[in-house]
């Protein structure tokens, strides 16, 4: 009998979305070696995909290099029209893409639908932004000279994308690269390749020329090595762990590639006594449990001022108790499985460590018996800075609540970590909000809101949370080079 994911996939209108072949130089390439894709909720095998080799990657690099000249010559408006067509096709097939995402990644189907819309939004945004890659004219310091700065495409690019947002992280990178005039090669996470390959089929149908957008699935080290060593790859973008980011940064140094890294987070979520309790609880729920907690923006350390601490915990418990844990394809599921067993095990290890060091489990409920990849949503109180959960990123539905007394104290504690991706502050004191927005060390900060991402904003972090930005005009610049030109002898 087919499992839930397999039965949903069997009913897809687009059966070719399950073919599992790689897109190389405009052709769908099969392979004798195949990698199995599993439903993380059940462990059931749901598909298999071509396992590409280093030689396949070399072919892709050559095809991208060959396609670069023609793609960069297209008018930005024409490139934008292709990106808009691609976005439209994604929305036309949003339900099928969402089923693929949930089946291979595990997130609730409603969140998968939101990811498809979010991902298509980046294509629409960069379709327009590519027409605004403005240069500048510099007032000359030399008599008879005209000084210009131009923005030009950097060349062949590559993207290594994660499993937690298997569609949106592709379009956020590819939309910028293609709008800038650069071909891009995508290596998606082996845990969630089906949605990436399906999106590639839609890119081809939208009119993206051969060699301009390619997708290869395979062993991470085997496929990333050619990307790092080949001098034709001029820029590399990676979203994933800080540990892997360090290795890629080191590998890119030999060929001095431009590299952008969106790495781990350990977001402080700071609630002051004067905050609106109901809004703070709602925000913390959203920031903690979206994507079943498998989100680099997740609230990892929930700091609550002493006067609000007890009331917050008491209000957070019933909110958590309403979460439904289950298969992502089941109706009304709020929290699905962890995509990888190692992620679930890390959550359990952090809970065990916290309990040994004095933390208390205030709330935990259904879900722990559903399978090894499931982690029951858990609320830990009396958490202290010496616990693993206060020092390491928690990629799952485990909420750690810590008490603080003063503004100065919480700023120091929030900043005492090498991660600096995002942060959240809840207060009704405008002066305090402005002070903390200057002092919290992170790339993105939400004040009285847990929702702040989207195509127009520069997504990225400080410190060991990464380099560069994605989205916004700054994201386009990651795939472009500045060229200064001096026209001399203009005086007759």
C-alpha positions in Angstrom: 0.0 0.0 0.0 1.3 3.4 -1.0 2.2 5.9 1.8 0.7 9.4 1.9 3.5 11.1 0.0 3.7 8.4 -2.7 0.0 8.4 -3.3 0.0 12.2 -3.7 2.9 12.1 -6.0 1.2 9.4 -8.1 -1.7 11.9 -8.7 0.5 14.7 -10.1 -0.6 16.1 -13.4 3.0 16.5 -14.5 4.4 13.0 -14.3 7.7 14.4 -15.8 8.3 16.2 -12.4 9.2 12.8 -11.1 11.6 11.8 -13.9 14.6 12.7 -11.8 17.0 13.5 -14.7 19.6 16.3 -14.5 19.4 19.3 -16.8 22.7 19.8 -18.5 23.2 22.0 -21.6 19.5 22.0 -22.3 19.2 18.2 -22.2 17.6 15.9 -19.6 20.3 13.5 -18.7 19.7 10.2 -17.0 22.3 8.2 -15.2 23.0 4.5 -14.4 23.6 5.6 -10.9 20.6 6.8 -9.0 20.0 8.3 -5.6 16.9 7.5 -3.6 14.6 10.3 -2.3 12.6 9.4 0.9 9.7 10.9 2.7 11.2 12.1 5.9 8.0 11.5 7.8 7.9 7.8 7.1 11.2 6.8 5.5 9.4 5.5 2.4 11.2 5.7 -0.9 9.2 8.0 -3.1 11.5 8.6 -6.1 15.0 8.4 -7.4 17.2 10.9 -9.2 20.2 10.8 -11.5 23.5 10.9 -9.5 25.7 13.3 -11.5 29.5 12.9 -11.6 32.3 15.4 -11.7 32.6 14.9 -15.4 28.9 15.9 -15.7 29.7 19.0 -13.8 32.6 19.8 -16.1 30.2 19.5 -19.1 27.8 21.9 -17.3 30.5 24.4 -16.7 31.5 24.3 -20.3 27.9 24.8 -21.5 27.4 27.7 -19.1 30.6 29.3 -20.4 29.5 28.9 -24.0 26.1 30.4 -23.2 27.4 33.5 -21.4 28.1 35.8 -24.3 24.6 35.4 -25.9 22.8 35.7 -22.6 24.6 38.8 -21.4 23.9 40.5 -24.8 20.1 40.1 -24.4 18.4 43.3 -23.4 17.6 43.3 -19.7 13.9 43.7 -20.6 14.1 40.4 -22.6 15.8 38.6 -19.7 13.1 40.0 -17.4 10.3 38.7 -19.6 11.8 35.2 -19.4 12.0 35.4 -15.7 8.4 36.6 -15.4 7.3 33.7 -17.6 9.1 31.3 -15.3 7.4 32.8 -12.3 4.0 32.5 -13.9 4.6 28.9 -14.7 5.6 28.2 -11.1 2.4 29.8 -9.9 0.4 27.8 -12.5 1.9 24.6 -11.1 2.1 25.7 -7.5 0.1 22.9 -6.0 2.2 20.2 -7.7 5.4 21.9 -6.6 4.1 22.3 -3.1 3.3 18.5 -2.9 6.9 17.8 -4.1 8.3 20.1 -1.4 6.3 18.5 1.4 6.9 15.0 0.2 10.7 15.3 0.2 11.3 18.0 2.8 8.5 17.4 5.3 7.1 20.9 5.9 3.3 21.4 6.2 1.7 21.7 2.8 0.4 25.2 3.5 3.9 26.4 4.2 5.1 24.6 1.0 2.5 26.6 -1.0 3.7 29.8 0.6 7.3 28.9 -0.4 6.3 28.5 -4.0 4.7 31.9 -4.1 7.7 33.3 -2.2 10.1 31.7 -4.7 8.2 33.0 -7.7 8.3 36.5 -6.1 12.1 36.6 -6.5 11.9 35.9 -10.2 9.4 38.8 -10.6 11.4 41.1 -8.5 14.7 40.5 -10.3 13.0 40.6 -13.7 12.5 44.3 -13.0 15.6 44.9 -10.9 17.8 43.8 -13.8 16.6 46.8 -15.7 17.8 49.0 -12.9 21.5 47.9 -12.7 22.5 51.6 -12.9 26.1 52.8 -13.1 27.1 56.3 -12.3 29.0 59.3 -13.7 31.7 60.8 -11.5 32.4 64.5 -11.5 35.9 64.5 -13.1 39.0 65.5 -11.3 40.9 65.6 -14.6 40.5 68.3 -17.2 38.8 67.1 -20.3 37.9 63.7 -19.0 34.6 61.9 -18.5 34.5 59.3 -15.7 31.9 56.4 -15.6 31.2 53.4 -13.4 29.4 50.5 -15.1 27.8 47.4 -13.7 28.6 44.3 -15.8 27.8 40.6 -15.3 30.5 38.7 -13.5 30.4 35.6 -15.7 29.4 32.0 -15.0 28.0 31.5 -11.5 27.0 28.5 -9.3 24.6 28.0 -6.4 24.6 25.3 -3.7 21.2 25.3 -2.1 19.8 23.8 1.1 17.0 21.4 1.9 14.9 23.6 4.2 13.7 25.9 1.4 14.4 23.8 -1.7 12.6 26.1 -4.2 12.9 29.6 -2.8 16.7 29.4 -2.3 17.1 28.5 -5.9 15.0 31.3 -7.3 16.5 33.9 -4.9 19.9 33.1 -6.3 19.1 32.2 -9.9 16.7 35.2 -10.3 19.5 37.6 -9.4 22.2 35.9 -11.5 20.0 35.6 -14.6 18.8 39.1 -14.4 22.4 40.3 -14.1 23.2 38.5 -17.3 25.0 35.5 -15.8 24.4 31.8 -16.4 24.0 29.7 -13.2 24.6 26.1 -12.3 22.5 24.8 -9.3 23.5 21.9 -7.1 20.4 21.3 -4.8 20.5 19.4 -1.6 20.4 15.6 -2.1 17.6 15.4 0.5 15.2 17.5 -1.6 16.1 17.4 -5.3 12.7 16.7 -6.9 11.3 20.2 -6.5 14.6 21.7 -7.9 14.4 19.5 -11.0 10.7 20.4 -11.5 11.5 24.1 -11.3 14.2 23.5 -13.9 11.7 22.0 -16.3 9.6 25.1 -15.9 12.6 27.3 -16.5 13.2 25.5 -19.8 9.5 25.9 -20.8 9.7 29.7 -19.9 12.5 30.1 -22.5 15.7 30.1 -20.5 18.3 29.1 -23.2 20.3 26.0 -23.0 23.3 26.2 -20.7 22.0 29.3 -18.9 20.3 27.5 -16.1 21.3 23.9 -15.2 20.6 21.6 -12.3 22.8 18.7 -11.2 22.2 16.4 -8.2 24.9 14.3 -6.6 27.4 13.9 -3.9 28.1 17.3 -2.3 31.9 17.1 -2.3 32.2 15.4 -5.7 30.1 18.1 -7.4 31.3 21.1 -5.4 35.0 20.4 -6.1 34.8 21.2 -9.8 32.9 24.4 -9.0 35.6 25.6 -6.7 38.6 24.6 -8.9 37.4 25.8 -12.3 38.4 29.3 -13.1 35.4 29.8 -15.4 33.2 29.8 -12.3 33.4 33.5 -11.2 30.9 33.6 -8.4 29.5 31.0 -5.9 26.5 31.3 -3.7 25.8 28.9 -0.8 23.1 28.6 1.8 23.7 26.1 4.5 25.7 25.5 7.7 28.6 27.7 8.9 30.8 24.6 8.9 30.4 23.9 5.2 30.5 27.6 4.5 34.0 27.8 5.9 35.2 24.9 3.7 33.7 26.5 0.6 35.3 29.9 1.5 38.6 28.2 1.8 38.2 26.3 -1.4 37.2 29.4 -3.4 40.3 31.2 -2.3 42.6 29.4 -4.8 40.7 31.0 -7.7 39.6 34.2 -5.9 36.0 33.7 -6.6 33.3 36.1 -5.5 31.4 34.2 -2.8 28.2 34.9 -1.0 27.3 32.8 2.1 24.0 32.6 3.9 25.0 30.5 6.9 23.7 29.6 10.4 21.7 31.7 12.7 21.1 31.8 16.5 18.5 34.6 16.6 17.7 36.3 19.9 14.0 37.1 20.5 13.9 39.8 23.1 10.7 40.6 25.0 10.6 43.6 27.4 8.2 44.1 30.3 6.4 46.8 28.4 5.6 44.7 25.3 2.1 43.6 24.4 2.0 40.0 25.8 -0.4 38.7 23.2 1.6 40.1 20.3 4.8 38.8 21.8 3.5 35.3 22.1 2.1 35.3 18.6 5.4 36.6 17.2 7.4 34.0 19.2 5.2 31.2 17.9 5.7 32.3 14.3 9.4 32.9 14.7 10.0 29.6 16.4 7.8 27.0 14.7 7.7 28.1 11.0 9.2 25.3 8.8 8.9 23.1 11.9 11.7 25.1 13.4 14.1 24.3 10.5 14.8 27.9 9.6 17.9 29.9 10.0 15.7 32.9 11.1 14.1 30.8 13.9 13.9 32.3 17.4 16.7 30.3 19.1 17.0 32.3 22.4 13.8 33.8 23.7 14.9 36.4 26.2 12.0 37.6 28.4 12.5 40.4 31.0 11.9 39.3 34.6 8.7 41.2 35.1 7.1 39.5 32.0 8.7 36.1 32.3 6.1 34.1 34.2 3.2 35.6 32.3 4.9 34.9 28.9 5.6 31.2 29.8 2.0 30.8 31.0 0.7 32.2 27.8 3.1 30.4 25.5 2.1 26.9 26.9 -1.5 26.9 25.6 -0.4 28.4 22.3 2.1 25.6 21.8 -0.5 23.0 22.9 -2.6 23.9 19.9 0.1 22.8 17.4 -0.7 19.8 15.4 2.2 17.4 14.7 2.0 15.1 11.8 2.7 14.3 8.2 3.0 17.5 6.2 0.4 16.3 3.8 -2.2 15.8 6.5 -4.8 18.5 6.9 -4.0 21.2 9.5 -0.5 20.0 10.3 1.6 22.7 11.9 4.8 20.8 12.6 6.1 18.1 10.4 9.2 15.8 10.7 12.7 17.0 10.7 14.1 16.5 7.2 17.2 14.6 8.5 17.5 12.3 11.4 20.7 14.0 12.5 18.7 17.3 13.0 16.1 15.5 15.2 18.9 13.9 17.2 20.6 17.2 17.7 17.3 18.6 19.1 17.0 15.7 21.5 20.6 16.1 22.6 20.1 19.8 23.3 17.0 19.0 25.4 18.9 16.3 27.4 21.8 18.7 28.0 19.5 21.5 29.2 17.6 19.2 31.6 20.9 18.0 33.1 21.9 21.6 33.7 18.7 22.7 35.4 16.2 23.6 32.7 12.6 22.5 33.0 10.3 21.1 30.4 7.1 23.2 30.7 5.3 21.9 27.7 5.7 19.0 25.3 3.0 17.0 23.6 2.0 14.7 20.7 4.4 13.8 17.9 7.3 12.0 19.6 5.9 8.6 18.8 5.2 9.3 15.1 8.7 8.3 13.9 12.4 8.9 14.5 12.5 12.2 12.5 9.7 13.8 14.6 10.5 16.0 17.5 7.7 17.0 19.8 7.3 20.8 20.2 9.0 21.4 23.5 9.2 24.5 25.7 12.2 24.7 28.1 12.2 27.3 30.9 15.0 28.3 33.3 17.5 28.0 30.4 21.0 29.5 31.1 23.8 30.5 28.9 26.0 27.5 29.7 23.5 25.1 28.0 24.1 23.9 24.5 20.7 25.2 23.4 21.8 28.7 24.3 25.1 28.4 22.4 24.2 26.4 19.3 21.6 26.8 16.6 18.5 24.8 17.3 17.1 23.6 14.0 13.8 22.2 15.3 10.6 22.9 17.4 12.3 23.4 20.7 11.8 26.8 22.4 14.3 27.9 25.0 13.2 30.7 27.3 15.8 32.7 29.3 15.2 35.5 31.8 17.0 38.9 31.9 16.8 42.0 34.1 18.2 45.0 32.2 18.5 46.3 28.7 22.3 46.5 29.0 22.4 42.8 30.2 20.3 41.4 27.3 22.3 43.3 24.7 25.5 41.8 25.9 24.0 38.3 26.1 22.4 38.6 22.7 25.6 39.7 21.1 27.8 37.1 22.9 27.6 34.6 20.0 29.4 34.3 16.7 26.2 34.1 14.8 24.6 37.3 13.6 21.9 36.6 11.1 18.6 37.9 12.6 17.1 39.2 15.8 13.7 40.2 17.2 12.7 42.8 19.7 9.3 43.3 21.3 8.8 46.6 23.2 6.4 49.5 23.2 9.2 51.9 24.0 10.3 53.7 20.8 13.5 55.0 22.2 14.5 51.6 23.4 13.6 50.1 20.0 15.8 52.6 18.3 18.7 52.0 20.8 18.6 48.3 20.4 18.3 48.4 16.6 21.7 50.1 16.6 23.3 47.8 19.2 22.1 44.3 18.3 24.8 42.6 16.1 22.9 41.0 13.3 22.1 41.6 9.6 18.3 41.7 10.0 16.1 42.8 12.8 12.4 42.7 13.4 10.8 45.2 15.8 7.4 44.0 17.1 7.1 41.7 14.1 8.3 38.2 13.2 7.7 38.7 9.4 10.2 40.8 7.5 11.6 38.8 4.6 10.8 39.1 0.9 12.3 40.0 -2.4 13.0 43.7 -1.8 15.0 43.2 1.4 18.8 42.5 1.7 18.9 39.1 3.3 22.1 38.2 5.0 24.1 38.2 8.3 27.0 39.5 10.2 29.9 37.6 11.8 29.9 33.9 11.1 26.4 34.0 9.7 27.7 34.8 6.3 29.0 37.2 3.6 27.0 39.2 1.0 23.3 39.7 0.6 20.4 38.1 -1.3 17.3 39.8 -2.5 17.1 43.5 -3.1 19.4 45.5 -5.3 22.3 44.3 -3.2 21.5 40.8 -4.2 21.8 41.7 -7.9 25.2 43.3 -7.2 26.5 39.9 -5.9 26.5 38.8 -9.6 28.0 41.9 -11.1 31.4 43.6 -11.3 32.1 47.3 -11.2 34.0 48.7 -14.1 35.5 52.2 -14.0 36.0 53.9 -17.4 37.9 57.2 -18.0 37.4 58.9 -21.3 40.2 61.3 -21.8 41.2 64.0 -24.3 37.6 65.3 -24.7 38.6 68.9 -25.0 38.9 70.0 -28.6 
